[in-house]
């Protein structure tokens, strides 16, 4: 079994950072997904891809995976870059080259 441990990024549809504080452990696909012959829905042979576990810290997720003997890949954290600006900066004149 292989799993991936990551910290999810903020969804494009939300303005806050509510679901992006916890680390997530998800199992990777063991079998390929294929359409079901009767209804045409996408199905898979294993049900572990439906499991998603949340942890408060990266170390907790790693220790859980190691205690169960699960191979894992660790994805880095999404760092947020904030440029502090005042309200007045919205109305300042900046030449085109400086806007980047």
N, C-alpha and C positions, 0 to 999 in steps of 0.2 A: 504494500500500500504506500502511495505517495500522497503528500498533502502540501498545500502552500499556505504560508502564514504571511499575512499582509495587513496593513492598516488602510481601510478604504478611503478613497478621496471623497470630497464633498460632491454630492449629486448636483447636476446642472440645474435642476428644478427647485432647489432649496437655497435660501439665502443664508441660513445659519450653518453651524458646524455640528449639529446634534448627533449624527450617527458616525462621526469620523474620529471619535476618541478611543474606541476600543479596537483591539487587534482581533482578526478573524482567522480561523483555521478552517479551510475547505479541502476536501479530498479531490484529487485530480481524477479525470476519467480513465477507467481501466479498459472499457470497450467503447467502440465508436457508436455514435448516435445514428439511428436510421429511421426512416418513416415506417410506421406500422401499416401492414397491408390492408387491414379492415377499414380504419378510420383516417389513416394518413397522418396521424399525430406523430411527433418525434418521440422516439423511445430509446431507452438504453438498457443494457443488460444488467448493470449494477445500480443499486439504490444508494450507494455511498455519496454520489454526487449531489444528492439532495441535502446532505448534512452540512450545516454551517454552525460553528461554535464561536462564541465571542469570549474574549479574555480581557481583563483590565490592563495587562501589560504584556510586552513582548516576551519577557522571561517566563511568564506563566504559560503562555502558549507553547514555548519551546520545551519547557519541562514536562508539559502534558504529552507532547509528541514523543519525547525521549522515553518517558515512563511506559508508554504503550508500544514502543518499538516502531514508530512510524517514521519513515524517511520524509524529510520536509525540505522545501526551498523557502528561503526567507527573502521577501521583497522589502525594499527600503521604505522609509517613512516619507510622506509627502510634506515637504516644508512649505509653509506659507510665507510669501515675501510681501511685506507691507511697506509702501512708501508713505511716510507721514506727510500729509498735506493739510493746509488750512483751507478754510472756505474761500479766502481771498485768492488762493492759487487757481481757482477755477476761472477767474476773470483776468488773470495776468496775460499780457501779450508774450507769446513765445514764438520765435521764428520756426519755420517748418522743420528744420534740421534738429532742433532741440526736443521735439515732441516724442522722439523714440525712446 
